[in-house]
Amino acid sequence: GYVDYEGDAPVFRAEFRRRLRALRGLGAHGRLLDVGCAAGLALVEAGRLGFAPSGLEPEPEMAARARARAGVPVLASSLEKALLQRGTRETITCFDVLEHFVDPLAALRQMRQALVPGGWLAVTTPDFGGWWARVQGRKWPFITPHEHLYNFDRRRLEALFRAAGLTD
């Protein structure tokens, strides 16, 4: 299920840099945990932008690549088994990973408890209610039933975030 991160690294890094710069601009800082860090491309960009990054990646080979590439701690574990310590991260990123969790509500709750009060959680996921999905229909490239266990739209994500205690 992993994309060719090596071949597409420049594209991914540019996108992660854009997202992380936006987070910095909003005030995100400090210890950053990238949940589902894959080969560590976001970790490299986070370090360059002044975060203190670490990663979590369930696939051991990808975790090793991330560790080698970014030179930061990367735990080869699923989020469910990671036992994150309460209040230890100022920023958590979960880029295009939430749709892969068996229990996304439990995952969000676990990430929330790992944040310090006032911390930042940044989540991206394909928007099944967006115009691109509607126009493409069954040909939309994010319809991957064996990889994406959940198909989120804005309304469903908002309800999930409320249930996880992540809204004001």
DSSP file with accessible surface (Angstrom, degrees, kcal/mol):
  #  RESIDUE AA STRUCTURE BP1 BP2  ACC     N-H-->O    O-->H-N    N-H-->O    O-->H-N    TCO  KAPPA ALPHA  PHI   PSI    X-CA   Y-CA   Z-CA
    1    1 A G              0   0   84      0, 0.0     2,-0.4     0, 0.0   146,-0.0   0.000 360.0 360.0 360.0  -0.5    0.0    0.0    0.0
    2    2 A Y        -     0   0  101      1,-0.0     2,-0.0    36,-0.0    36,-0.0  -0.701 360.0-132.1 -89.2 137.1    3.0    2.4    0.0
    3    3 A V        -     0   0   74     -2,-0.4     2,-2.1     1,-0.1     3,-0.2  -0.306  42.6 -84.9 -72.0 162.8    3.5    4.8   -2.8
    4    4 A D     >  +     0   0   99      1,-0.2     4,-2.2     2,-0.1     5,-0.1  -0.505  55.7 174.3 -71.8  81.8    6.9    5.1   -4.4
    5    5 A Y  T  4 S+     0   0   43     -2,-2.1     4,-0.4     1,-0.2    -1,-0.2   0.825  73.5  54.8 -62.5 -33.8    8.1    7.6   -1.8
    6    6 A E  T >4 S+     0   0   83      2,-0.2     3,-0.7    -3,-0.2    -1,-0.2   0.947 112.6  41.0 -66.3 -47.6   11.7    7.5   -3.2
    7    7 A G  T 34 S+     0   0   48      1,-0.2    -2,-0.2     2,-0.1    -1,-0.2   0.845 124.0  38.3 -69.0 -33.7   10.6    8.4   -6.7
    8    8 A D  T >X S+     0   0   69     -4,-2.2     4,-2.3     1,-0.2     3,-0.5   0.251  80.9 116.7-101.2  12.4    8.0   11.0   -5.6
    9    9 A A  H <> S+     0   0   15     -3,-0.7     4,-3.1    -4,-0.4     5,-0.3   0.871  71.9  53.4 -52.9 -44.7   10.0   12.4   -2.7
   10   10 A P  H 3> S+     0   0   96      0, 0.0     4,-1.9     0, 0.0    -1,-0.2   0.910 112.0  45.6 -60.6 -38.7   10.4   16.0   -4.2
   11   11 A V  H <> S+     0   0  106     -3,-0.5     4,-2.0     2,-0.2    -2,-0.2   0.941 115.8  45.3 -68.1 -48.0    6.6   16.3   -4.6
   12   12 A F  H  X S+     0   0   51     -4,-2.3     4,-2.9     1,-0.2     5,-0.2   0.920 112.3  51.5 -61.8 -44.4    5.8   14.9   -1.2
   13   13 A R  H  X S+     0   0   57     -4,-3.1     4,-2.8    -5,-0.3    -1,-0.2   0.912 108.7  51.0 -62.7 -40.3    8.5   17.0    0.5
   14   14 A A  H  X S+     0   0   45     -4,-1.9     4,-2.2    -5,-0.3    -1,-0.2   0.923 112.6  46.6 -62.7 -41.6    7.1   20.2   -1.1
   15   15 A E  H  X S+     0   0   59     -4,-2.0     4,-2.5     2,-0.2    -2,-0.2   0.929 113.5  47.6 -67.3 -44.0    3.6   19.4    0.1
   16   16 A F  H  X S+     0   0   22     -4,-2.9     4,-2.9     2,-0.2     5,-0.3   0.915 110.8  52.5 -63.4 -39.7    4.8   18.5    3.6
   17   17 A R  H  X S+     0   0   69     -4,-2.8     4,-2.5    -5,-0.2     5,-0.2   0.931 109.7  49.3 -60.5 -43.7    6.8   21.7    3.7
   18   18 A R  H  X S+     0   0  144     -4,-2.2     4,-1.9     1,-0.2    -2,-0.2   0.942 113.9  45.2 -61.1 -47.8    3.7   23.7    2.6
   19   19 A R  H  X S+     0   0   42     -4,-2.5     4,-2.1     1,-0.2    -2,-0.2   0.915 114.8  47.1 -63.5 -44.6    1.5   22.1    5.3
   20   20 A L  H  X S+     0   0    1     -4,-2.9     4,-2.6     2,-0.2    -1,-0.2   0.868 109.7  53.2 -69.5 -35.3    4.1   22.5    8.1
   21   21 A R  H  X S+     0   0  146     -4,-2.5     4,-2.4    -5,-0.3    -1,-0.2   0.905 108.5  51.4 -63.3 -40.6    4.8   26.1    7.2
   22   22 A A  H  X S+     0   0   54     -4,-1.9     4,-1.2    -5,-0.2    -2,-0.2   0.925 110.1  49.0 -62.0 -42.3    1.1   26.8    7.5
   23   23 A L  H >X>S+     0   0   18     -4,-2.1     5,-2.5     1,-0.2     4,-0.6   0.925 110.3  50.4 -62.9 -43.7    1.1   25.1   10.9
   24   24 A R  H ><5S+     0   0   96     -4,-2.6     3,-1.3     1,-0.2    -1,-0.2   0.911 106.9  55.5 -59.5 -42.2    4.0   27.2   12.0
   25   25 A G  H 3<5S+     0   0   71     -4,-2.4    -1,-0.2     1,-0.3    -2,-0.2   0.785 106.4  50.9 -62.1 -26.5    2.2   30.3   10.8
   26   26 A L  H <<5S-     0   0  115     -4,-1.2    -1,-0.3    -3,-0.5    -2,-0.2   0.542 130.4 -93.0 -86.9  -9.6   -0.7   29.4   13.1
   27   27 A G  T <<5S+     0   0   39     -3,-1.3    -3,-0.2    -4,-0.6    -2,-0.1   0.423  72.3 149.1 114.7  -0.6    1.6   28.9   16.1
   28   28 A A      < +     0   0    2     -5,-2.5    -1,-0.3    -6,-0.2     2,-0.3  -0.386  21.3 139.9 -65.2 145.3    2.4   25.2   16.1
   29   29 A H        +     0   0   98      2,-0.1    91,-0.2    61,-0.1    22,-0.1  -0.921  25.2  42.1-163.0-177.1    5.8   24.5   17.5
   30   30 A G  S    S+     0   0   24     20,-0.3    22,-2.4    -2,-0.3     2,-0.4  -0.211  95.9  16.4  73.8-147.5    7.9   22.2   19.7
   31   31 A R  E     -a   52   0A 106     20,-0.2    60,-2.2    57,-0.1    59,-1.2  -0.527  69.7-166.5 -71.6 119.9    7.9   18.5   19.8
   32   32 A L  E     -ab  53  91A   1     20,-1.8    22,-1.9    -2,-0.4     2,-0.5  -0.926  10.5-163.6-114.0 130.4    6.2   17.1   16.8
   33   33 A L  E     -ab  54  92A   4     58,-2.1    60,-2.6    -2,-0.5     2,-0.8  -0.965   7.5-155.7-110.4 123.5    5.0   13.5   16.3
   34   34 A D  E >   -ab  55  93A   4     20,-2.4    22,-2.2    -2,-0.5     3,-0.7  -0.877  12.0-151.3 -99.7 107.4    4.2   12.4   12.8
   35   35 A V  E 3  S+a   56   0A   3     58,-3.0    60,-0.3    -2,-0.8    22,-0.2  -0.682  82.9  12.5 -81.7 123.8    1.8    9.5   13.0
   36   36 A G  T 3  S+     0   0   19     20,-2.4    -1,-0.3    -2,-0.5    21,-0.2   0.929  78.7 173.9  74.9  50.4    2.2    7.2   10.0
   37   37 A C    X   -     0   0    6     19,-1.9     3,-2.5    -3,-0.7     4,-0.4   0.543  10.9-172.0 -74.8  -5.3    5.5    8.9    9.0
   38   38 A A  T 3  S-     0   0    4      1,-0.3    28,-0.4    18,-0.3    -1,-0.2  -0.243  71.7  -6.4  50.5-126.2    6.2    6.4    6.2
   39   39 A A  T 3  S-     0   0    1     26,-0.1    -1,-0.3    27,-0.1    30,-0.2   0.321 103.2-105.2 -86.9   8.9    9.7    7.0    4.8
   40   40 A G  S <> S+     0   0    0     -3,-2.5     4,-1.9    29,-0.1     5,-0.2   0.613  75.0 136.3  87.7  13.9   10.2   10.2    6.9
   41   41 A L  H  > S+     0   0    2     -4,-0.4     4,-1.7     1,-0.2     5,-0.1   0.911  77.5  46.6 -64.2 -40.8    9.8   12.9    4.4
   42   42 A A  H  > S+     0   0    3     -5,-0.3     4,-2.8     1,-0.2    -1,-0.2   0.862 108.2  58.0 -68.9 -31.8    7.6   15.1    6.6
   43   43 A L  H  > S+     0   0    1     -6,-0.2     4,-2.4     2,-0.2    -2,-0.2   0.906 104.4  50.8 -64.1 -40.8   10.1   14.5    9.5
   44   44 A V  H  X S+     0   0   20     -4,-1.9     4,-2.0     1,-0.2    -1,-0.2   0.948 113.3  45.0 -60.6 -47.7   12.9   16.0    7.4
   45   45 A E  H  X S+     0   0    3     -4,-1.7     4,-1.4     1,-0.2    -2,-0.2   0.893 110.6  54.2 -66.2 -38.8   10.8   19.1    6.6
   46   46 A A  H  <>S+     0   0    0     -4,-2.8     5,-2.3     1,-0.2     3,-0.4   0.926 108.6  49.1 -61.4 -43.7    9.6   19.4   10.2
   47   47 A G  H ><5S+     0   0   35     -4,-2.4     3,-1.5     1,-0.2    -1,-0.2   0.910 108.9  52.6 -62.0 -40.9   13.2   19.5   11.4
   48   48 A R  H 3<5S+     0   0  171     -4,-2.0    -1,-0.2     1,-0.3    -2,-0.2   0.767 107.2  53.7 -66.1 -24.9   14.2   22.1    8.9
   49   49 A L  T 3<5S-     0   0   39     -4,-1.4    -1,-0.3    -3,-0.4    -2,-0.2   0.305 125.9 -97.6 -94.5   8.3   11.3   24.3   10.1
   50   50 A G  T < 5S+     0   0   53     -3,-1.5   -20,-0.3     1,-0.3    -3,-0.2   0.478  79.1 132.0  94.9   1.9   12.4   24.2   13.7
   51   51 A F      < -     0   0    9     -5,-2.3    -1,-0.3    -6,-0.2   -20,-0.2  -0.457  60.6-126.1 -76.0 161.7   10.2   21.4   15.1
   52   52 A A  E     -a   31   0A  57    -22,-2.4   -20,-1.8    -2,-0.1     2,-0.1  -0.829  44.6-162.0-104.0  88.2   11.7   18.7   17.3
   53   53 A P  E     +a   32   0A  16      0, 0.0     2,-0.3     0, 0.0   -20,-0.2  -0.383  25.1 166.6 -84.5 153.2   10.3   15.8   15.2
   54   54 A S  E     -a   33   0A  16    -22,-1.9   -20,-2.4    18,-0.1     2,-0.3  -0.939  20.9-140.4-147.6 163.2    9.8   12.1   15.9
   55   55 A G  E     -ac  34  74A   3     18,-2.3    20,-2.5    -2,-0.3     2,-0.4  -0.866  12.7-155.7-131.3 163.3    7.8    9.5   14.1
   56   56 A L  E     +ac  35  75A   4    -22,-2.2   -20,-2.4    -2,-0.3   -19,-1.9  -0.993  23.3 164.8-136.0 122.4    5.5    6.6   14.4
   57   57 A E  E     - c   0  76A   3     18,-2.5    20,-0.6    -2,-0.4     6,-0.1  -0.958  28.0-155.5-145.2 121.3    5.3    4.0   11.6
   58   58 A P  S    S+     0   0   72      0, 0.0    20,-0.2     0, 0.0    -1,-0.1   0.775  78.4  79.9 -71.7 -23.8    3.8    0.5   11.8
   59   59 A E  S  > S-     0   0   81      1,-0.2     4,-2.6    18,-0.1     3,-0.2  -0.728  72.3-151.6 -87.3 113.0    5.8   -0.9    8.9
   60   60 A P  H  > S+     0   0   81      0, 0.0     4,-2.3     0, 0.0     5,-0.2   0.857  92.4  51.1 -55.3 -40.2    9.3   -1.8   10.3
   61   61 A E  H  > S+     0   0  112      1,-0.2     4,-2.1     2,-0.2     5,-0.1   0.925 113.1  45.2 -65.5 -42.2   11.1   -1.3    6.9
   62   62 A M  H  > S+     0   0   10     -3,-0.2     4,-2.7     2,-0.2    -1,-0.2   0.894 110.8  54.2 -67.7 -38.1    9.5    2.1    6.4
   63   63 A A  H  X S+     0   0    0     -4,-2.6     4,-2.6     1,-0.2    -2,-0.2   0.918 108.4  49.7 -60.8 -41.3   10.3    3.1   10.0
   64   64 A A  H  X S+     0   0   45     -4,-2.3     4,-2.4    -5,-0.2    -1,-0.2   0.909 110.6  49.7 -64.6 -40.3   13.9    2.2    9.5
   65   65 A R  H  X S+     0   0   93     -4,-2.1     4,-2.8     2,-0.2     5,-0.2   0.916 111.7  48.8 -62.6 -43.2   14.0    4.3    6.3
   66   66 A A  H  X S+     0   0    0     -4,-2.7     4,-2.9   -28,-0.4     5,-0.4   0.924 110.8  50.1 -62.9 -43.9   12.5    7.2    8.1
   67   67 A R  H  X S+     0   0  100     -4,-2.6     4,-1.9     1,-0.2     5,-0.3   0.929 115.1  43.5 -59.8 -46.3   15.0    6.9   11.0
   68   68 A A  H  < S+     0   0   88     -4,-2.4    -2,-0.2    -5,-0.2    -1,-0.2   0.906 117.4  45.3 -68.1 -41.9   17.9    6.8    8.5
   69   69 A R  H  < S+     0   0   83     -4,-2.8    -2,-0.2    -5,-0.2    -1,-0.2   0.927 124.9  29.0 -69.0 -46.8   16.6    9.6    6.4
   70   70 A A  H  < S-     0   0   24     -4,-2.9    -2,-0.2    -5,-0.2    -3,-0.2   0.687  90.9-137.4 -92.7 -20.2   15.5   12.1    9.1
   71   71 A G     <  +     0   0   68     -4,-1.9    -3,-0.1    -5,-0.4    -4,-0.1   0.845  66.0 112.4  66.5  32.1   18.0   11.1   11.8
   72   72 A V  S    S-     0   0   28     -6,-0.3    -1,-0.3    -5,-0.3    -2,-0.2  -0.868  79.2 -75.9-130.0 164.3   15.3   11.3   14.5
   73   73 A P        +     0   0   94      0, 0.0   -18,-2.3     0, 0.0     2,-0.4  -0.409  47.4 178.9 -62.8 132.1   13.6    8.8   16.7
   74   74 A V  E     -c   55   0A   8    -20,-0.2     2,-0.5    -2,-0.1   -18,-0.2  -0.967  17.6-147.5-135.9 118.7   11.0    6.7   14.8
   75   75 A L  E     -c   56   0A  91    -20,-2.5   -18,-2.5    -2,-0.4     2,-1.5  -0.756  10.2-140.8 -87.6 125.5    9.1    4.0   16.7
   76   76 A A  E     +c   57   0A  44     -2,-0.5     2,-0.3   -20,-0.2   -20,-0.1  -0.697  64.3 101.5 -85.7  88.2    8.1    1.0   14.5
   77   77 A S  S    S-     0   0   22     -2,-1.5   -18,-0.1   -20,-0.6     2,-0.1  -0.986  74.1-101.6-161.6 157.0    4.7    0.4   16.0
   78   78 A S     >  -     0   0   28     -2,-0.3     4,-0.9   -20,-0.2     3,-0.4  -0.474  38.3-115.4 -76.9 159.0    1.0    1.0   15.3
   79   79 A L  H >> S+     0   0    5      1,-0.2     3,-0.8     2,-0.2     4,-0.6   0.909 115.4  60.4 -61.3 -39.5   -0.6    3.9   17.2
   80   80 A E  H 34 S+     0   0   93      1,-0.3    -1,-0.2     2,-0.1     3,-0.2   0.827 113.5  35.3 -59.8 -32.9   -2.8    1.4   19.1
   81   81 A K  H 34 S+     0   0  167     -3,-0.4    -1,-0.3     1,-0.1    -2,-0.2   0.510  95.8  87.3 -98.2  -5.5    0.3   -0.3   20.6
   82   82 A A  H << S-     0   0   16     -4,-0.9    -2,-0.1    -3,-0.8    -1,-0.1   0.747  73.6-151.2 -72.6 -25.3    2.5    2.8   21.0
   83   83 A L     <  -     0   0  147     -4,-0.6    -3,-0.1    -3,-0.2     2,-0.1   0.964  18.0-153.7  51.8  58.7    1.3    3.8   24.4
   84   84 A L        -     0   0   25     -5,-0.3     2,-0.2     1,-0.1    -1,-0.1  -0.378  16.7-112.0 -62.8 138.7    2.0    7.5   23.9
   85   85 A Q    >   -     0   0  142      1,-0.1     3,-0.9    29,-0.1     4,-0.1  -0.505  36.7-101.1 -74.7 142.3    2.6    9.4   27.1
   86   86 A R  T 3  S+     0   0  186      1,-0.2    28,-0.3    -2,-0.2    -1,-0.1  -0.343  97.1   1.4 -63.9 134.3    0.0   11.9   28.1
   87   87 A G  T 3  S+     0   0   29     26,-2.4    -1,-0.2    28,-0.4    28,-0.2   0.833  89.5 123.4  61.4  40.8    0.8   15.6   27.3
   88   88 A T    <   +     0   0   20     26,-1.5     2,-0.4    -3,-0.9    27,-0.2   0.441  56.4  62.7-112.3  -0.5    4.2   15.0   25.7
   89   89 A R  E     - d   0 115A  55     25,-2.1    27,-2.4    -4,-0.1   -57,-0.1  -0.985  48.2-167.0-131.8 135.8    3.7   16.7   22.3
   90   90 A E  E    S+     0   0A  30    -59,-1.2    30,-3.0    -2,-0.4     2,-0.4   0.768  86.6  24.7 -82.5 -28.6    3.0   20.2   21.2
   91   91 A T  E     -bd  32 120A   0    -60,-2.2   -58,-2.1    28,-0.2     2,-0.4  -1.000  61.8-174.8-140.4 135.4    2.2   19.2   17.6
   92   92 A I  E     -bd  33 121A   0     28,-2.7    30,-2.9    -2,-0.4     2,-0.4  -1.000   8.6-162.7-129.0 131.9    1.0   15.9   16.1
   93   93 A T  E     +bd  34 122A   1    -60,-2.6   -58,-3.0    -2,-0.4    30,-0.2  -0.916  12.9 178.2-112.2 144.6    0.6   15.4   12.4
   94   94 A C  E >   - d   0 123A   0     28,-2.6    30,-1.7    -2,-0.4     2,-0.7  -0.678  14.9-174.2-143.2  76.4   -1.5   12.6   10.8
   95   95 A F  E 3   - d   0 124A  16    -60,-0.3    30,-0.1     1,-0.2    28,-0.1  -0.701  69.1 -25.2 -87.8 112.7   -1.2   13.2    7.1
   96   96 A D  T 3  S+     0   0   64     28,-1.5    -1,-0.2    -2,-0.7    29,-0.2   0.881 114.1  99.6  55.8  46.0   -3.4   10.9    5.0
   97   97 A V    X>  +     0   0   21     27,-0.7     3,-2.7    -3,-0.6     4,-0.5   0.615  51.3  80.3-126.7 -32.8   -3.4    8.2    7.7
   98   98 A L  G >4 S+     0   0    0     26,-0.5     3,-1.4    -4,-0.4    27,-0.1   0.842  88.7  60.2 -53.8 -36.5   -6.8    8.5    9.6
   99   99 A E  G 34 S+     0   0    3      1,-0.3    50,-2.2    50,-0.1    51,-1.3   0.632  99.8  58.5 -69.4  -9.9   -8.7    6.6    6.9
  100  100 A H  G <4 S+     0   0   72     -3,-2.7    -1,-0.3    48,-0.2    -2,-0.2   0.603  82.1 103.5 -93.5 -14.8   -6.4    3.6    7.5
  101  101 A F    <<  -     0   0   18     -3,-1.4     4,-0.1    -4,-0.5    48,-0.0  -0.476  66.5-142.9 -73.6 141.3   -7.2    3.1   11.2
  102  102 A V  S    S+     0   0  110      1,-0.3    -1,-0.1    -2,-0.2    -3,-0.0   0.885 103.2  23.8 -65.2 -37.8   -9.6    0.3   12.2
  103  103 A D     >  +     0   0   81      1,-0.1     4,-2.1     2,-0.1    -1,-0.3  -0.764  69.6 176.9-130.1  85.8  -11.0    2.6   14.9
  104  104 A P  H  > S+     0   0    5      0, 0.0     4,-2.6     0, 0.0     5,-0.2   0.839  81.1  57.1 -63.1 -29.9  -10.3    6.3   13.9
  105  105 A L  H  > S+     0   0   41      2,-0.2     4,-2.4     1,-0.2     5,-0.2   0.952 108.4  45.7 -65.1 -46.8  -12.2    7.6   16.9
  106  106 A A  H  > S+     0   0   42      1,-0.2     4,-2.4     2,-0.2    -1,-0.2   0.902 112.0  53.3 -61.7 -38.6   -9.9    5.7   19.3
  107  107 A A  H  X S+     0   0    3     -4,-2.1     4,-2.5     2,-0.2    -2,-0.2   0.939 109.6  47.2 -62.9 -45.6   -6.9    6.9   17.3
  108  108 A L  H  X S+     0   0    0     -4,-2.6     4,-2.8     1,-0.2    -1,-0.2   0.905 111.5  51.1 -63.1 -40.9   -8.0   10.6   17.6
  109  109 A R  H  X S+     0   0  114     -4,-2.4     4,-2.2     2,-0.2    -1,-0.2   0.903 110.0  49.8 -63.6 -39.7   -8.5   10.2   21.3
  110  110 A Q  H  X S+     0   0   36     -4,-2.4     4,-1.1     2,-0.2    -2,-0.2   0.914 112.5  46.8 -66.1 -41.0   -5.1    8.7   21.7
  111  111 A M  H  X S+     0   0    0     -4,-2.5     4,-0.8     1,-0.2     3,-0.4   0.922 110.1  54.2 -66.2 -41.2   -3.5   11.5   19.8
  112  112 A R  H >< S+     0   0   98     -4,-2.8     3,-1.2     1,-0.2    -2,-0.2   0.926 106.3  51.0 -58.5 -44.3   -5.5   14.1   21.8
  113  113 A Q  H 3< S+     0   0   35     -4,-2.2   -26,-2.4     1,-0.3    -1,-0.2   0.797 105.2  57.3 -68.3 -22.7   -4.3   12.7   25.1
  114  114 A A  H 3< S+     0   0    0     -4,-1.1   -25,-2.1    -3,-0.4   -26,-1.5   0.668  91.6  92.0 -79.8 -14.8   -0.6   12.9   23.9
  115  115 A L  E << S-d   89   0A  20     -3,-1.2   -28,-0.4    -4,-0.8   -25,-0.2  -0.511  79.0-122.2 -79.9 146.8   -1.0   16.6   23.2
  116  116 A V  E >   -     0   0A  31    -27,-2.4     3,-2.6    -2,-0.2   -28,-0.1  -0.439  53.2 -75.3 -72.2 158.3   -0.1   19.3   25.7
  117  117 A P  E 3  S+     0   0A 133      0, 0.0    -1,-0.1     0, 0.0     0, 0.0  -0.355 126.8  18.3 -56.1 131.9   -3.0   21.6   26.6
  118  118 A G  E 3  S+     0   0A  76      1,-0.2    -2,-0.1    -3,-0.1   -28,-0.0   0.542  96.9 147.8  81.3   6.3   -3.3   24.0   23.6
  119  119 A G  E <   -     0   0A  25     -3,-2.6     2,-0.4    -7,-0.1   -28,-0.2  -0.134  46.2-111.9 -70.8 171.7   -1.4   21.6   21.4
  120  120 A W  E     -d   91   0A  82    -30,-3.0   -28,-2.7   -91,-0.2     2,-0.5  -0.899  22.8-172.0-112.3 131.6   -1.9   21.2   17.6
  121  121 A L  E     -d   92   0A  33     -2,-0.4     2,-0.6   -30,-0.2   -28,-0.2  -0.987   8.4-168.7-119.5 119.5   -3.3   18.2   15.8
  122  122 A A  E     +d   93   0A  16    -30,-2.9   -28,-2.6    -2,-0.5     2,-0.4  -0.949   9.4 177.0-112.4 119.4   -3.1   18.4   12.0
  123  123 A V  E     -d   94   0A  34     -2,-0.6     2,-0.4   -30,-0.2   -28,-0.2  -0.976   8.2-176.9-124.4 132.4   -5.1   15.7   10.1
  124  124 A T  E     +d   95   0A  37    -30,-1.7   -28,-1.5    -2,-0.4   -27,-0.7  -0.963  11.8 159.6-122.8 148.6   -5.5   15.4    6.3
  125  125 A T        -     0   0   23     -2,-0.4    26,-0.0   -29,-0.2    -2,-0.0  -0.969  49.0 -81.5-158.8 151.8   -7.6   12.7    4.6
  126  126 A P        -     0   0   10      0, 0.0     2,-0.9     0, 0.0    26,-0.5  -0.351  43.4-128.9 -59.1 140.5   -9.2   12.4    1.2
  127  127 A D    >   -     0   0   52      1,-0.2     3,-1.5    24,-0.1     6,-0.4  -0.793  22.6-174.9 -97.3 100.4  -12.5   14.2    1.0
  128  128 A F  T 3  S+     0   0   47     24,-3.2    25,-0.2    -2,-0.9    -1,-0.2   0.592  86.1  53.0 -71.7  -8.8  -15.1   11.9   -0.4
  129  129 A G  T 3  S+     0   0   28     23,-0.4    -1,-0.3     4,-0.1    24,-0.1   0.429  89.2 108.0-101.4  -0.8  -17.6   14.7   -0.4
  130  130 A G  S <> S-     0   0   14     -3,-1.5     4,-2.2     1,-0.1     5,-0.2  -0.204  83.6-105.7 -76.7 168.2  -15.4   17.1   -2.5
  131  131 A W  H  > S+     0   0  179      1,-0.2     4,-2.7     2,-0.2     5,-0.2   0.868 117.4  55.2 -62.1 -39.6  -15.8   18.1   -6.1
  132  132 A W  H  > S+     0   0  108      1,-0.2     4,-2.5     2,-0.2     5,-0.2   0.938 110.1  46.2 -62.2 -43.9  -13.0   15.9   -7.4
  133  133 A A  H  > S+     0   0   10     -6,-0.4     4,-2.0     1,-0.2    -1,-0.2   0.912 113.9  48.8 -63.9 -42.2  -14.5   12.8   -5.8
  134  134 A R  H  < S+     0   0  167     -4,-2.2    -2,-0.2     2,-0.2    -1,-0.2   0.913 114.2  44.9 -66.0 -41.4  -18.0   13.6   -7.1
  135  135 A V  H  < S+     0   0  110     -4,-2.7    -2,-0.2     1,-0.2    -1,-0.2   0.918 118.6  41.7 -69.3 -42.2  -16.7   14.3  -10.7
  136  136 A Q  H >< S+     0   0   76     -4,-2.5     3,-2.0    -5,-0.2    -1,-0.2   0.741  83.8 177.1 -78.6 -26.5  -14.5   11.2  -10.8
  137  137 A G  G >< S-     0   0   36     -4,-2.0     3,-1.9     1,-0.3    -1,-0.2  -0.264  70.9  -3.0  58.6-133.2  -17.0    8.8   -9.1
  138  138 A R  G 3  S+     0   0  233      1,-0.3    -1,-0.3    -4,-0.1     5,-0.1   0.639 132.0  64.0 -67.8 -12.1  -15.7    5.2   -9.0
  139  139 A K  G <   +     0   0  183     -3,-2.0    -1,-0.3    -6,-0.1    -2,-0.2   0.466  69.9 123.6 -89.5  -2.6  -12.6    6.3  -10.9
  140  140 A W    X   -     0   0   11     -3,-1.9     3,-1.9    -7,-0.2    -7,-0.1  -0.390  67.1-131.9 -60.3 130.6  -11.4    8.6   -8.1
  141  141 A P  T 3  S+     0   0   71      0, 0.0    -1,-0.2     0, 0.0    -3,-0.0   0.670  99.3  65.8 -66.4 -11.9   -7.8    7.4   -7.2
  142  142 A F  T 3   +     0   0   70      1,-0.1     2,-1.4     2,-0.0     6,-0.1   0.401  69.7 103.0 -92.1   4.9   -8.6    7.4   -3.4
  143  143 A I    <   +     0   0   71     -3,-1.9    -1,-0.1    -5,-0.1     8,-0.0  -0.737  40.1 144.5 -84.9  93.7  -11.1    4.6   -3.7
  144  144 A T    >>  -     0   0   36     -2,-1.4     4,-3.5     1,-0.1     3,-1.7  -0.738  26.8-174.3-132.8  82.1   -8.9    1.9   -2.3
  145  145 A P  T 34 S+     0   0   94      0, 0.0    -1,-0.1     0, 0.0    -2,-0.0   0.768  81.7  51.0 -56.5 -30.8  -11.1   -0.5   -0.3
  146  146 A H  T 34 S+     0   0  185      1,-0.1     3,-0.1     3,-0.0    -2,-0.0   0.676 123.6  29.7 -82.7 -14.1   -8.3   -2.7    1.0
  147  147 A E  T <4 S+     0   0   78     -3,-1.7     2,-0.9     1,-0.2    -1,-0.1   0.776 114.1  58.3-107.6 -47.4   -6.3    0.3    2.2
  148  148 A H     <  +     0   0   17     -4,-3.5   -48,-0.2     1,-0.2    -1,-0.2  -0.795  56.2 178.0 -91.6 108.3   -8.8    3.0    3.1
  149  149 A L        +     0   0   85    -50,-2.2     2,-0.4    -2,-0.9   -49,-0.2   0.691  69.4  38.8 -82.4 -20.7  -11.1    1.6    5.7
  150  150 A Y        -     0   0   72    -51,-1.3     2,-0.6     2,-0.0    -1,-0.1  -0.983  64.8-151.6-132.6 143.9  -13.1    4.8    6.0
  151  151 A N        -     0   0   72     -2,-0.4     2,-0.3    -3,-0.0   -24,-0.1  -0.939  26.3-164.3-115.0 106.6  -14.3    7.3    3.5
  152  152 A F        -     0   0    4     -2,-0.6   -24,-3.2   -26,-0.5   -23,-0.4  -0.648  16.0-179.1 -96.4 147.0  -14.6   10.7    5.2
  153  153 A D     >  -     0   0   41     -2,-0.3     4,-2.6   -26,-0.2     5,-0.2  -0.774  49.4 -91.2-124.2 176.6  -16.3   13.9    4.1
  154  154 A R  H  > S+     0   0  181     -2,-0.3     4,-2.7     1,-0.2     5,-0.2   0.904 124.4  49.6 -57.2 -45.5  -16.4   17.2    6.1
  155  155 A R  H  > S+     0   0  185      1,-0.2     4,-2.1     2,-0.2    -1,-0.2   0.928 112.9  46.3 -62.1 -44.4  -19.5   16.4    8.0
  156  156 A R  H  > S+     0   0  116      1,-0.2     4,-2.1     2,-0.2    -1,-0.2   0.894 113.1  49.7 -66.9 -39.4  -18.3   13.0    9.0
  157  157 A L  H  X S+     0   0   38     -4,-2.6     4,-2.9     2,-0.2     5,-0.2   0.918 109.2  51.8 -65.3 -43.1  -14.9   14.3   10.1
  158  158 A E  H  X S+     0   0  107     -4,-2.7     4,-2.4    -5,-0.2    -2,-0.2   0.920 110.6  48.3 -59.6 -43.2  -16.5   17.1   12.1
  159  159 A A  H  X S+     0   0   44     -4,-2.1     4,-2.4    -5,-0.2    -1,-0.2   0.912 112.0  49.7 -63.7 -40.5  -18.7   14.6   14.0
  160  160 A L  H  X S+     0   0   26     -4,-2.1     4,-1.8     2,-0.2    -2,-0.2   0.928 110.7  49.2 -65.1 -42.8  -15.6   12.4   14.6
  161  161 A F  H  <>S+     0   0   42     -4,-2.9     5,-2.8     2,-0.2     4,-0.3   0.897 111.1  50.2 -64.6 -40.5  -13.6   15.3   15.9
  162  162 A R  H ><5S+     0   0  138     -4,-2.4     3,-1.6    -5,-0.2     5,-0.2   0.943 109.8  50.3 -61.5 -45.7  -16.4   16.3   18.2
  163  163 A A  H 3<5S+     0   0   51     -4,-2.4    -1,-0.2     1,-0.3    -2,-0.2   0.832 109.5  51.9 -62.4 -30.5  -16.8   12.7   19.5
  164  164 A A  T 3<5S-     0   0    0     -4,-1.8    -1,-0.3    -5,-0.2    -2,-0.2   0.475 117.1-114.0 -84.7  -2.7  -13.0   12.7   20.2
  165  165 A G  T < 5S+     0   0   44     -3,-1.6    -3,-0.2    -4,-0.3    -2,-0.1   0.791  78.2 127.9  76.5  29.8  -13.2   15.9   22.2
  166  166 A L      < +     0   0   43     -5,-2.8     2,-0.3    -6,-0.1    -4,-0.2   0.174  48.8  78.1-106.9  16.5  -11.2   17.9   19.6
  167  167 A T              0   0   71     -6,-0.3    -9,-0.0    -5,-0.2     0, 0.0  -0.884 360.0 360.0-122.2 157.6  -13.5   20.8   19.1
  168  168 A D              0   0  214     -2,-0.3    -2,-0.1     0, 0.0    -3,-0.0  -0.394 360.0 360.0 -76.6 360.0  -14.1   24.0   21.1
